């Protein structure tokens, strides 16, 4: 698979959307945002969904009930969002979510409380952006004294949000919040990523 005009920069973010179609999103080295969509059985198509924006790092995407929300780090090192709902003529304009000095990639999920997006800033602090409706955002430092690198990840199960990151010691660490409460301290879970 070849992206016209630029190489893939930092991997893909993907979801399975309406009708079981796979949607993979990638930022290219020239800042473009491309969507690969289809399936192994039905074939694949490619589409530039940059929508007059330019990004760095790995994007994040969530899908629910016909709505796709893409998140990326803009050239101004803040988090941006664009949305598409099945049947729309195109992607909605980019909207600024927030943050500063963000880098690397983002992770996102949508739960019963709304949207959560996490990433790290240039100090290695984990930033969480939350919104109940996907349009009005709050930002919080959820580092709790920890410093991580790369792209953090998160999972949500039964009201328990776990955030994962690689610490400066190259070990995998996690912290958790239960029912949207305060995050507890970081705990090592092992592994040496270095």
C-alpha positions as CSV (number, residue, x, y, z in Angstrom):
1,X,0.0,0.0,0.0
2,X,1.4,3.4,-0.9
3,X,0.3,6.8,0.2
4,X,0.5,9.3,-2.7
5,X,3.1,12.0,-2.0
6,X,4.3,11.0,1.4
7,X,5.2,8.1,3.6
8,X,3.3,6.9,6.7
9,X,4.8,8.6,9.7
10,X,3.8,6.9,13.0
11,X,1.3,4.1,12.4
12,X,-2.4,3.8,12.3
13,X,-5.5,4.4,14.4
14,X,-8.4,2.3,13.5
15,X,-12.1,1.6,14.1
16,X,-14.8,-0.7,12.6
17,X,-17.6,1.6,11.4
18,X,-21.0,1.3,9.8
19,X,-21.6,-2.0,8.0
20,X,-18.5,-3.5,9.4
21,X,-16.2,-1.4,7.2
22,X,-12.6,-0.9,8.6
23,X,-11.3,2.6,8.8
24,X,-7.6,3.2,9.3
25,X,-6.2,6.7,9.7
26,X,-2.6,7.7,9.4
27,X,-0.6,11.0,9.4
28,X,2.0,11.1,6.7
29,X,5.5,12.7,6.9
30,X,4.2,15.8,5.2
31,X,1.4,16.3,7.8
32,X,-1.4,14.9,5.7
33,X,-4.2,12.8,7.2
34,X,-5.2,9.8,5.1
35,X,-8.0,7.2,5.6
36,X,-7.8,3.7,4.3
37,X,-11.2,2.0,4.3
38,X,-12.7,-1.3,3.3
39,X,-12.0,-4.9,4.0
40,X,-9.9,-7.8,2.8
41,X,-13.0,-9.3,1.2
42,X,-14.3,-6.1,-0.4
43,X,-11.1,-4.3,-1.2
44,X,-9.6,-1.1,0.0
45,X,-9.8,2.6,-0.9
46,X,-7.8,5.6,0.2
47,X,-8.9,9.1,0.9
48,X,-7.2,12.3,1.9
49,X,-9.1,13.6,5.0
50,X,-6.7,16.4,5.9
51,X,-9.5,18.9,5.6
52,X,-7.0,21.9,5.4
53,X,-5.2,20.7,8.5
54,X,-1.7,19.4,9.1
55,X,-0.8,17.0,11.9
56,X,2.2,15.3,13.5
57,X,2.3,12.0,15.3
58,X,-0.2,9.2,15.5
59,X,-3.9,10.2,15.4
60,X,-6.7,8.7,17.5
61,X,-10.2,7.9,16.4
62,X,-13.5,6.8,18.1
63,X,-16.7,5.6,16.4
64,X,-20.2,5.4,17.8
65,X,-23.6,5.3,16.2
66,X,-22.5,6.5,12.8
67,X,-20.2,9.3,14.1
68,X,-16.4,9.3,13.6
69,X,-14.3,11.6,15.7
70,X,-10.6,12.0,14.8
71,X,-8.0,13.6,17.1
72,X,-4.6,14.7,16.2
73,X,-1.7,17.0,17.3
74,X,-1.5,20.1,15.0
75,X,1.7,21.9,14.0
76,X,1.0,24.3,16.9
77,X,1.4,21.3,19.3
78,X,-2.2,21.4,20.5
79,X,-4.9,18.8,20.2
80,X,-7.4,19.1,17.4
81,X,-10.6,17.3,16.4
82,X,-12.7,16.8,13.3
83,X,-15.9,14.7,13.0
84,X,-17.9,13.0,10.4
85,X,-21.4,11.5,10.6
86,X,-22.6,9.0,8.1
87,X,-24.5,10.8,5.4
88,X,-22.7,14.1,5.8
89,X,-21.2,15.7,2.6
90,X,-17.7,15.8,4.2
91,X,-15.8,16.1,7.4
92,X,-16.6,19.0,9.8
93,X,-14.0,21.7,10.1
94,X,-11.1,21.1,12.6
95,X,-11.8,22.4,16.2
96,X,-9.2,23.0,18.8
97,X,-9.5,20.7,21.8
98,X,-6.6,22.2,23.9
99,X,-3.3,21.5,25.4
100,X,0.1,22.9,24.7
101,X,3.5,21.5,23.8
102,X,1.9,18.1,23.0
103,X,3.9,15.6,20.9
104,X,3.9,12.0,20.0
105,X,0.6,10.4,19.5
106,X,-2.9,10.4,21.1
107,X,-5.3,7.7,22.4
108,X,-9.0,8.2,22.6
109,X,-12.1,6.4,23.8
110,X,-15.8,7.1,24.2
111,X,-17.7,5.8,27.2
112,X,-20.9,6.6,29.0
113,X,-19.5,9.9,30.3
114,X,-18.5,11.1,26.8
115,X,-15.0,11.4,25.2
116,X,-11.6,11.0,26.6
117,X,-8.4,11.8,24.8
118,X,-4.9,11.4,26.3
119,X,-1.4,12.4,25.2
120,X,1.8,13.6,26.6
121,X,3.4,17.1,26.6
122,X,7.1,17.9,26.2
123,X,7.7,17.5,29.9
124,X,6.4,13.9,29.8
125,X,3.2,14.7,31.7
126,X,0.1,12.8,30.7
127,X,-2.7,15.2,29.7
128,X,-6.4,14.1,29.6
129,X,-9.0,15.9,27.6
130,X,-12.7,15.2,28.5
131,X,-16.0,16.2,27.0
132,X,-19.5,15.0,27.6
133,X,-20.7,15.9,24.0
134,X,-17.5,16.1,21.9
135,X,-17.6,19.9,21.5
136,X,-16.8,21.5,24.9
137,X,-13.5,20.3,26.4
138,X,-11.7,20.2,29.8
139,X,-8.1,19.5,30.3
140,X,-6.3,18.0,33.3
141,X,-2.8,16.8,34.1
142,X,-3.2,13.2,35.3
143,X,0.5,12.5,35.7
144,X,0.5,12.1,39.5
145,X,4.2,12.6,39.6
146,X,4.9,10.1,36.8
147,X,6.8,10.9,33.6
148,X,6.2,8.8,30.5
149,X,7.3,8.8,26.9
150,X,5.8,7.8,23.5
151,X,2.1,7.4,23.1
152,X,0.1,6.5,26.2
153,X,-2.9,4.1,25.9
154,X,-6.0,3.5,27.9
155,X,-8.8,1.0,28.5
156,X,-12.2,1.3,30.1
157,X,-13.9,-1.7,31.8
158,X,-16.9,-1.5,34.2
159,X,-16.2,2.1,35.1
160,X,-12.4,1.5,35.6
161,X,-10.2,3.6,33.4
162,X,-6.6,2.4,33.1
163,X,-3.9,4.6,31.6
164,X,-0.7,2.9,30.4
165,X,2.6,4.4,29.5
166,X,6.3,3.6,29.2
167,X,8.3,5.3,32.1
168,X,11.8,6.7,31.8
169,X,13.0,3.4,33.2
170,X,11.6,1.7,30.0
171,X,9.1,-0.2,32.2
172,X,5.4,-0.3,31.5
173,X,3.4,1.6,34.1
174,X,-0.3,2.0,34.8
175,X,-2.6,4.2,36.9
176,X,-6.4,4.0,37.2
177,X,-9.5,6.0,38.0
178,X,-12.7,4.3,39.1
179,X,-16.1,5.8,38.2
180,X,-14.4,9.1,37.0
181,X,-12.8,9.6,40.4
182,X,-9.3,10.7,41.1
183,X,-6.4,8.8,39.6
184,X,-4.4,6.6,42.0
185,X,-0.6,6.4,41.9
186,X,1.3,4.7,39.1
187,X,2.1,1.1,39.5
188,X,4.7,-0.9,37.5
189,X,3.3,-3.9,35.5
190,X,6.7,-5.1,34.2
191,X,8.3,-5.5,30.9
192,X,11.3,-3.7,29.5
193,X,10.5,-1.8,26.3
194,X,14.0,-0.4,25.9
